[in-house]
Amino acid sequence: MRFPEKLAHKRLFLRNYLLFTLVLTGLQFSLLYFRYGHDVLLAFTDAFVSVILLNTLLLGLGFVVRYARNQKVDSFFSIRNSVAAGLLIVITWLFFSSIILQSVFYHKQDYLEFLAQSREIRFAAGLFVASLVYLAFFLGVYQHSVKEALIRENELRTLVETTELQALRNQLNPHFIYNSLNSISSLTVYSPEKAREMLGLLSEFLRIALKKDTMQLTNFSEELQNIELYLKIEKVRFEDKLEWEILNSAEFAACQIPALVLQPLFENAVKHGVQQSSQKGVVRLTCKMVEDDLLLTLTNKYDQQFQRFKGEGVGLENVRNRMRLIYQRTGLLKVEAQEGVFVCNLTVPQKK
C-alpha cells in the first residue's frame, strides 16, 4: 500500500474509532443518568473514564490480529491468543478504571457501593465491546489482505501479458526478416539492383518497426504508411504480379490501432494470394465503422488447387493473441475462405 493510501486508511480508522468511542460514551452516560439516577457530572465522568480507557487498551487487539496475519499463525492459536489478550485487557481496564473512579468519587459512598455491585456487569460489557472491536479489526485486516491480493494478481496479470506481448513481437520480427532475407538472397543472383532496393526498403521498415511498442496504439494513418512500405518491399519481388488497394482509409486516419498489427495480415495475403498463385494477385483493404469499432476487411484471391488453405499460420495467430491481450476480448480476428477468396476481418475497438 502506497503512503497516501496508508495515510487515508489511518485517517478513516481514527475517525471511525472516535465515533465508536463517542457512541459508547453516550450510551453509558444515558444508562447511568436515566436508568440509575446518578447526577450529570458523575455519569459523564464514569462514562468518559470507562470508555476512553477501555477503547485505548483495546487498540492492542489490532496488533494481535495483524501479528497473526503476518506470521501466518494457525487459526486455533490465533483465536486462543485473541481471547487471552481480550480477557487480559478487560481485567486490566476493570482494575484501573475502578481505582480511578474510586479516587475521584471517594466521598460518595452510595456510588462506591454501586461501582462494586456493577463490577460483573461492567466485566460482561467490556467483553462484549472487546468482541466488537476484535471483529472490526479482523474484518479490516481481512479486507486489506483481499485488496492486496487483488493488486498483486493484477500486477502479475499485467506482467504476464507484457511478457507474452513481447514474446509475440520477438516471434513476429524474425519471421518477417527470415522471409525477406530469403527473397533478397534470391534476387542477388539474377537482379542485384532489385536486391539492393529491397534491402534499403527492408532496413527502413525494420527501423520503424523496432521503434514501435506493440503494447501501444498508433494512428491508423501511420500504420498504413508502414503497410505501404512493406508492400513496396514485396513489389520488388513480384513486380506486376502484386497489386493492392486501400479503400475508405482517409476518413479513419485518426482511429487508434495496435502498432504493427496489419503487417502479418498483409504478409499472409501476399504469400497465399500472390506467391502461390500463377495469376496477378490483388490485395484489397476496406475500412468502415461498426458502432464503436473500426472494421478492417482484407481480401485476396487464392488458387483453389490448394484445397487445404493454410490461413491459420503463425502470423494470424500472433495477431489474434495480441488483440486478445490488448483489448481483453476474443473474436476480434475472423478469417474465412469463400470460393477462392480469402477474407480476413479485423475488429479494432475504439473504446477500450
Secondary structure, 3 states (H helix, E strand, C coil): CCHHHHHHHHHHHHHHHHHHHHHHHHHHHHHHHHHCCCCHHHHHHHHHHHHHHHHHHHCHHHHHHHHHHHCCCCHHHHHHHHHHHHHHHHHHHHHHHHHHHHHHCCCCHHHHHHHHHCHHHHHHHHHHHHHHHHHHHHHHHHHHHHHHHHHHHHHHHHHHHHHHHHHHHHHHHHHHHHHHHHHHHHHHHHCHHHHHHHHHHHHHHHHHHHHCCCCCEEEHHHHHHHHHHHHHHHHHHHHHHEEEEEECCHHHCCCEEECCCCHHHHHHHHHHHHHCCCCCEEEEEEEEEECCEEEEEEEEECCCCCCCCCCCCHHHHHHHHHHHHHHCCCCCEEEEEECCEEEEEEEEECCC
